[in-house]
Amino acid sequence: MKLELCIPCLFGLEGLVGNELRHMQMENVRPENGRVYFTTDEAGLARANVRSRFGERVLLVIGRFSARSFDELFEGTKALPWERYIPKNGAFPVKGYSLDSALHSVPDCQKIIKKAVADRLAAKYHQPWLPEDGPLYQIQFAIMKDQAVLYLDTTGTGLFKRGYRPAHVAAPLRETLAAAMVDIAGYRGRGDFCDPFCGSGTIAIEAALAAKNRAPGINRHFSAEKWDWLDKGIWQQAIDEARAREFSGEYHIFASDIDPKAVEMAKANAKRAGVDDCIQFAVADATQFDRNTERGVIVTNPPYGERLMEKREAEQLYVHFGQAFRQTSGWQLYLLSSHTEFERSFGQTANKKRKLYNGTIKCDLFMYR
């Protein structure tokens, strides 16, 4: 059965998500702002969940329609074939958002969609009351410019939660963004890799996962595993396929931080991710960075400084790290910062910049080649 799916992603990562979907042999890959649509079969649904490195979740598209009024929203929702996916006892909570549309009250939209789905299922199953004590079928909606798209969430807990990072330091970097930074830097396991502001180790861990070509979802579960209409065998098949694609080798990945507690957390996280044998951790001051290499890439996310005093401290950090970086040789640098005056503080204009979002924080990835 052909399915239309959608992977939402952080703004700026649409191209990366599209590329990885094409590598997974998905069809009709169509990147849009903050999401990528594609078509595949049931096996592809499992493959996308297990192997997507940059996407936030995998949504099954149930239908689209115009929704300029609550009546249109109700009738459009009720007309969709919900009984094809949700069983008699399925739990179907509703969440979503509305942008630039006449229907701007999200709670009202939630109630109307919930009632429309309940009415449709009650009529199809010939029962006035739905227990909702079975598996989860999370309904999501997006209403943009009066056009509604309704989905079922196949993933559950977001794909960025790989499961290796229960402990983290303040302002953690989302795993999907860390993986994207590693990919943009072109690191595939060759040469040296370093993160001198490693915090809880996310960038170095994602670099190790990329070097080993290890699928980020092989050790976790997904909501759709409990759905009756999906063949249970597709999940193990996706995991087996992913494991067969893994590499093994000797990798030179270095991660350090001035905070000993952060380094201990990073080590524990790397162990949970199964890549602690790939990364060398150390307590070190990034402003004293003096490592040289024949060929290497630094990918890092130093403190931004969101408050005034922290901003000044961050600027001083950039000044000293810039001075240290210019004394080294053989490195390319990919540094993420939301600081508007980063290049001035760092003391060097980037060769290239790329706009990315760390959650809702607008950042630039400064590239020094």
N, C-alpha and C positions, 0 to 999 in steps of 0.2 A: 504494500500500500504506500503510495506517494504521500508524503507529509510536507507541509510548509512550516518551517521553523524560523525562529528569530533569536539572535544572540545580542542582547544589549551589551554595551561596553563603555568604558570611560571615553570621553571626547578626545579625539586625536588618535585612537587606536583602531578605528574602523578598517583601515587598510591592512593592518596586521592580522585582524580577525578574518578578513576576507581571504588573505593569502593562505592562512592555515586551513581554512575550510576547503579551498581549492586543492590543497595538498591531501586533504582527506577524501577527495573525489566527490565532493558535494556538487550539486547542480544549481544553476540559476542564482549564483551568489551575487547579492545586490547590497553593497554598503550604502547606508544612509547616515544622517547625523546621529551618533550615539547608538547605532544598532546595525546589524547585518542580517538580511533575510536570505534564505536558501531553501532548496528542496532536497529531500533524501527519502530513504525508506526507514523502517523501524531499526535496522542495524545501525544506520547512520545517526539516528537519534542518540543511541547509546555511545557511539564513537565520539560524537561531538561533546557529550558530557565528560567522558573519560579523558579525552585528549586536548580539549581547548585550553590553551595556555593564557590567552589574553581576554577572553570573554567573561562576563559576570554570571550568566545563567543561560539555559537553553529553554526557550518558550515555544510551545506548539500553537500555531495560529489557528483559531477556531473560525474566525470570520471578520469581515469589515463591512461597515455601512455608515451612512451619514447620520449624525445625531445632533440636530440643531435644537431639539426639544426633548423633554423627558419622555414624551409619548414615543418619539422616534427611537430613543435609547431603549425603552422597554420592548417595543415591537421588534426592533432589530435584533436585540439579544434573544428574545423568545423564539425567533425564527431559526436560530442556529441549532445544529443537531447535537445537543449536549448529551443525550442518551447514548450516543455512539461511544462516548468516552467515560462518563461518570455513571457508576452503578447505583443501585437503589440505596445503598447505605454509604455512598461516598460523601466525605466532608468537603464542602466547596465554599470556603471563605472567599471574600472578594477584596482586592486592593488595587490601586492604580493612581493615575494622575490625569489632569486636564490642563492644557495649555492653549492660549489664544482661541478659546471656544466659548460659545454662548453658555454651555453647561460648565460653570466654573466651581460649583460646590462638589468637592470630592465625596464627602459623606453621603450626600443625596444620590450621587451616581452609584455609589456602592450599594445602597439600599435598593435602588431600582433594578440594577443588574442581578442582585441576589434574588429578588422577588420574581423577576422574569425567568431565571434559570429554574427556580423552585417550581413555578407554575408549569413550565415545560416538562420537567421530570415527573412531577406528580401526575400529570395527564398521561404521559407515556407509560408510567409504571402502574397506573390505576390505583394509586394510594395517596390519600390526602395529606399524609404526614411523612416526612423524610427524616429518618433517625440521625443521619450524618455521623455514625459511629464507626465508619470504615476508614480505608486509606484516604490520604489527603490529595485533593485535586484543587490546588490553589489557582483561583481565577485571577488573572491580571487584566487590567484594561488601560489603554492609552487613548485619550481623546485629544487630537491636535487639529486645530483649524476646522472644528466641527466634524471631523472624520474619526470614527471609533474603530479601534482594533481590539479584539478580545482574544486572550490567550489562556492556555493552561501551562503552569510552571512545571517542567519535568525535572528540575534540578533539586529544589529544596534549599538547603543552606547554600549560599552563593559560592560559585566556583572559585572565587578568590580566597576562600577559606580552605586551604589545602589540608589543614589538620596538623601541621607541624609547629604551629605558633600559638599555643595557649598562653605563653608568657611573652610579653613585649614591653619595650620601653615607650615613653611618651611619644605621641604623634607618629605612629607606625606607618610605614609605606605599604600600600595595598599590594598583595602578591602579584596581581595581574599587571600592575604598573611596573613593578620591579622586573618582571619577566619581559615586558615590552622594552624597557631601557636596555636590558641585556641584548635583546634581539636587534634593536636599532644600532647598538654598538658593534654588531656583527660578530659577537663572540659565539663560537661553536665548539669550544674545547681546545683550540690551538693557541699557543702562545700563553703569556701570563695574563692573569686577571686579578684586579685588586679593588677592594672597597675600603678606604682608610677611615670612613665614618660609618662603620658597619651596624651600629645600634644592635637590634635583635637578629641581625644576620640575613635579612630577607633577600637582599640583592645577591649576596654570595651564594645563598642556597638556591635561588632561581638560576644562577649561572651554572651551578653544578647539575641541576636537573636538566638544563638545556644541553650541557656538554654530554651528559649520558643519554640524551633524548628520552628521558623518562617522562611518561605521561603524568600530569599533575593529579589526575583523578583516580589512579589505580587503587588507592588505599581508602577510598571513602564510598559512601552510599548516596543514592539519589531517590527523590520522591517517586519517580516513574517506575522504579523497580517493583513497586507494590501494585501497579496497575494491571488488572486482569487481562485487558485486551492486548497487552504487549507480551510477546514471547519472552519468557524468563531467561532463555539461553543467550539473548543478544548481549547481556551485560558481561557474562564471562567471556563471550567471544570477543568483545571489545577490549577487555583486559588482556586476554591472550595475544591478540593482535598487537597491542601496545607493547607488551613485554618483549615480543619477538623483534621489535624495532629498536630496542635499547642497545647502546654502545658500552664498551668498557675500555678504559685506558688510563693513562697517567695524566692527571690534570694539575696545573699550577695556579690554584685559586687561593688568594690571600685576603684575609679580612681582619681589620683591627679597629679598635676604638679606645679612646682615652679612659673610658669608664669600665673598670674591671667587672662590675655587675652585669653590664650590657654584654660584655664578651662571654661571660658564663652563660647568660641566657641564649646567646647566639650559638654557642657550642651545643647546648641542650636541644635547641630547635633543629640544628643540623643533624643531630643524632636521630631525632624523631622523623626527619625527612629521609633518613637513610643515606645521607651524603657526607657524614662527618669524616669519612676517610678521604674525601676529595678536597677539603678546605683546611688551610693552616690559619689558625686564629692567634692573635697576639694583642696584648694591651700596649697601645702606642699612641703618641700624639701626632695627629695628621699634619700639624704645622711643622713637624720635624721630618716629614716624609723625604726619604733619600734613596729609595730603591731605584736602580737602573735596570734596563732590560733591553734585549735585542728587539723584541716585539711584544707589546702588551697593551692592555686597555684598562683604564680606571673608570669604573661606573659607580657613582656615589650620590648620596642625598644628604648633604650636610644640614645642620639646623638652619631653619629659615629666619627665626626671630619674628614672631607675630606681634609681640609687644615692644614698646619703644626701647626699653633697656636691653631686651634680648636682641633687638635689631642691631644695636650698636655693637653688642658682643659678636653677633653673626658677621658684621662687616669686618671686624678685626680678625676674625677667624678666616674670612675670605682673603684678606690682605696677606696674612702669613702663609696660608696654604698656597696662594698664587706664587709667592716668592719661592717656596719650597719646590713647587711643581716645575718652575722654570729652571731649577738647578739640576733636574733629572733628565734622562734621555731615554728614548725608545717607547715612550708612553703616548697613547691617545687618551683624551679625557672626555667623559660624558657626565656632566654634572647637572642635577636637577635642583632648581631653586625658584622660589616665588619672589625673591628680592628684586625689586625693580632696578636697583643700582648695583647689581652683582658684578657686571663686567668692569665698572669703574673701581670697585673695591678689589677685585681679583687682579686688576692691573693689566688686563689683556682682553681684546675684543675676540669673541668666539668666531670661528670659521663659519659656523652655521648654528641656527637656533631652531628648535621645534616646540610648538606650543602643546603642552600636555596638562592634564588635570589630575591632581592627587586628591581624590574625592571631589570636593567642591572648590578646592584651592587651585587657582590658575597659576601654572608654573611654566617655566621654559627649561628645555633640556639644552644646555650650552655644550657645544661640541668643539673641542680643540684637537685638531689633527696635525 
